[in-house]
Amino acid sequence: MNNEDGIIKRLSRLEKETLSRLVRVESKLVRGFEELGISTDKDDDWLSVDNAARIVYVSTIGRSLMVLLSDMGRLGATHYGDNYEVIHKGVTIAVVELRKVV
């Protein structure tokens, strides 16, 4: 293995670790707000999926990434491993890779 391969592997591990930590921090923040009595839920129909275009429309940004991925699958997103644009109020706010939530 050359030096570039080693650097790429370390960056990949760092990326996975960073994403994992961000998800944990986000989940803790959402739980903390809920414990303070601040509802992060806007409505049950907060998300819709255009699976063919790989677009997700959200009416709130107060939900966790894990809830987003879970609801995407429940509402018909099927292109696992592909990126979906997340749109809020007509603006792309994120791009997420659809993964199964375990």
WOCORLIN-V217146 format. One record per pair of residues at least 24 apart in sequence whose ideal C-beta (glycine too) atoms are under 10 Angstrom apart, sorted by the first residue. I is the first residue (numbers start at 1). J is the second residue. Records with the same first field share a line. If there is no record, write none. Layout:
I: J / J
This chain:
19: 65 / 97
22: 65
23: 64 / 65 / 66 / 69
24: 66
26: 63 / 64 / 65 / 66 / 67
27: 64 / 65 / 66 / 67
28: 64
29: 64
30: 62 / 63 / 64 / 65 / 66 / 67
31: 64
33: 62
38: 62
40: 64 / 67
41: 67
44: 71
45: 75
46: 71
47: 71 / 72 / 74 / 75 / 77 / 86
48: 72 / 75 / 76 / 87
49: 73 / 74 / 75 / 76 / 77 / 78 / 84 / 98
50: 76 / 77 / 84 / 85 / 87
51: 75 / 76 / 77 / 78 / 79 / 84 / 98
52: 79
53: 84 / 85
54: 79 / 82 / 83 / 84 / 85 / 95 / 98
55: 84 / 85 / 86 / 87 / 92
56: 84 / 85 / 86 / 87 / 88 / 94 / 95 / 96 / 98
57: 85 / 86 / 87 / 88 / 89 / 90
58: 86 / 87 / 88 / 89 / 93 / 94
59: 88 / 89
60: 88
61: 86 / 88 / 89 / 93 / 94
65: 94 / 96 / 101
66: 101 / 102
67: 101
68: 94 / 96 / 98 / 101
69: 96 / 97 / 98 / 99 / 100 / 101
70: 100 / 101
71: 101
72: 96 / 98 / 99 / 101
73: 98 / 99 / 100 / 101
74: 101
